[in-house]
Amino acid sequence: MNHLAPGIADRFLSATRRLWQRPMILFFHGVNTGIDDPRVQMLHMDRVRFVGFMKSLRRHHRVISVDELADCLESGSQPPMDAVVLTFDDGYLNNLTIVAPIMQSLGLPWSVFVSSRHISESLRFPSYIARVAIYYTEKAEASLPGLPKTISLRTPAARDDACRAVSALLKTTSLSEVERMREALHSLLPEQRWSELNERFLSDQVMTWDQVRQLSRAGARIGAHCHDHAVLHEAQGDDEVWRQVRLSKALIEQQVGECRHFVYPNGKWSDICPAALVALRQTDFRTAMTTVPGFINHSSMPLLLPRFSFETIEQLRRGCARARFAEITGQRLPAVSMLR
C-alpha cells in the first residue's frame, strides 16, 4: 500500500481491519536492546521492533487491561471488537528497565505474570539453563537424566536436536525430574563460565520482589505464573498443582498486593489438568490464560483464555486472518504459540 496516498491508505486499513479484528490477548516474555544470541535469547524481542509494534497497536486497536477484560467476561458482555490485552510471562528484569518506560510513555495498560520462586531466589529458568549449557559446553556428548541415551553435541545440528529433546522433557516431566535435569545441565559448565554467560545474557535475569513492587507502582498488573514455573499437567500430581497455585498467589499478595490473574506455564491444553482448574477457581482467580491461539468473546471461559504471540502488526494481521478463517470454517487452530 506504499503507492497509496496517506488518507486513502488509512481509509483502506480502517475498512479492511474490520474483517480480522476480534478481541484478543497477546503474550510476550522480554524485550532487550539488541539480541546477542537468538538461540539463547529466543524469548526476548528487540526493543526497536517492540516499540514499533506497540505504536501500531495503539493506533489500530483499543488496548484494555486484564481487569477490564475480566469485567466483560463476568458480566457476560462482549469485549470491544478491537480490544487487545497485553501480557508478559515469567518476570524478567527487562520488563521493569525497558518495557515499563515504553508502556508508560504510550499510556498502555499491561500485566506481568511472575514465577514466585524464581523471584524469591533470583533463579534463572530451566529452559535458559538448558539452552546455555547445550550451546556453550565444550563437551562433545552428555548423559542427562530422563533421556534414554547419551546425547551427541559434536555438531551444531546435534546441539539443536539435543536442545529440542531437553526442552520437550522439561515441559512434560514432573517438577522433581526438572530439578534433576537442571542440576545435570548446570554441571556441563564450570561456575566461572556460568558467571560470564549470565552476565552476557542479562536479558534472562529475573526481577527481585522489590523490583516487582516497582513495576506494580509503574502501572503493571502483577499476576501469578506458578511458584516453580511448573507445568500443571497430570504428571505433577494434584497436591503439587495445588501447592503451585496457592503458594504463588500467597507470595505475590504478601509481597506486592492483590493477585487475581494467572498464566499457565507452557499453557497448551495438555499442560492443564483438571486439578489446576479446581485450584484456580477455589483460590478466587478471575482469569487464567493459556498459550492456545484464539479470540475472546462473551462466552469465553475465564479460566481457559486463549492468547496469541506476535512480534509485528503484520504478523498479527496474517495470524488473525488465519484464525478467522479457521473460526468461520470450523477448523481447529494448531496448538502452537505463534501464527505467522
Helices and strands as residue ranges (DSSP letters): H 6-16, G 17-19, E 24-28, E 30-32, E 44-46, H 47-60, E 62-63, H 66-75, E 83-90, H 94-94, I 95-99, H 100-106, E 111-114, H 116-121, H 126-136, E 141-142, E 151-152, H 156-172, H 175-186, H 191-200, G 202-204, H 209-217, E 221-224, G 234-236, H 238-255, E 261-263, G 269-271, H 274-282, E 287-289, H 313-329
